[in-house]
Amino acid sequence: MIRAFLFDLDGVLTDTSEFHYQAWKRLAEELGLSFSREDNEALRGVSRRQSLALLLKGRPVSEAEAEQMMERKNRYYLEQVRQMQPGDLLPGAADLLGELRSANLRTAIVSSSKNAPLVVERLGIAELVDWIVDGNAPARSKPAPDLFLLAAEKLHLPPNACVVVEDAAAGIEAAHAAGMRAIGLGPHERVGAADLVLPNLHGVHLNTLLEQLR
């Protein structure tokens, strides 16, 4: 029986991917490195440290230097996040969260981003979310199942009672590794391993989802 929905944040409920891209690109330019939108796609769903390693493309740096670079990128990103408003929710996201609350189903945000609480606050959806598990948690990032398992634990639910909503292949892999069903948002070539694939949440309703997952 489905009792909770666990949502990734970026690309699922809102789209801060352009913010991330501009922040990473600004850092890359300061370091004298090239960074394209194609490069940025490889960063989808992975941790900040892994993202930096991909941006550096083998360039050696000390951990102290890496920490400083990640802090700079995060500062650039936050400059844009602080301008977000509820209108930045993706179509269908607020309606689905409202339906889940009305149906007394639990909800959690499960994101590799350490800024998830700020984004949730800026989007005005904190009252519709029971728990946030983010990159600050002492757990391995996706595709490891740790973050999703932690969310289920915080919601006091078994993993098989949870459905994950993700837009990244790493997130789908993590959901299945956790013993959860997964809804993939986006092109089939990226999220085709999900139990249910949808283009986005626009026009998506809870009853329809439950029927399709049955």
QUITATA-V403119 format. One record per backbone hydrogen bond with DSSP energy under -1.0 kcal/mol. CO is the residue of the C=O (numbers start at 0). NH is the residue of the N-H. If there is no record, write none. Layout:
co=[CO,CO]
nh=[NH,NH]
This chain:
co=[2,3,4,5,6,8,8,8,12,13,15,16,17,18,19,20,21,22,23,24,25,26,27,35,36,39,40,42,46,47,48,49,50,51,52,55,61,62,63,64,65,66,67,68,69,70,71,72,73,74,76,76,77,79,80,84,85,89,91,92,93,94,95,96,97,98,99,100,105,106,107,108,112,114,115,116,117,118,119,124,125,130,132,133,136,140,144,145,146,147,148,149,150,151,152,157,158,160,160,161,162,163,164,165,167,168,169,170,171,172,173,174,175,180,181,181,182,183,186,186,187,190,195,197,200,204,205,206,207,208]
nh=[105,162,107,164,109,11,12,13,89,10,19,20,21,22,23,24,25,26,27,28,29,30,32,39,40,42,43,45,50,51,52,53,54,55,56,58,65,66,67,68,69,70,71,72,73,74,75,76,77,78,79,80,81,82,83,87,88,92,95,96,97,98,99,100,101,102,104,103,4,129,6,132,134,118,119,120,121,122,124,127,128,108,110,136,138,143,148,149,150,151,152,153,154,156,155,160,161,2,3,180,5,182,7,184,171,172,173,174,175,176,177,179,178,163,194,195,165,197,189,190,191,193,183,185,203,208,209,210,211,212]
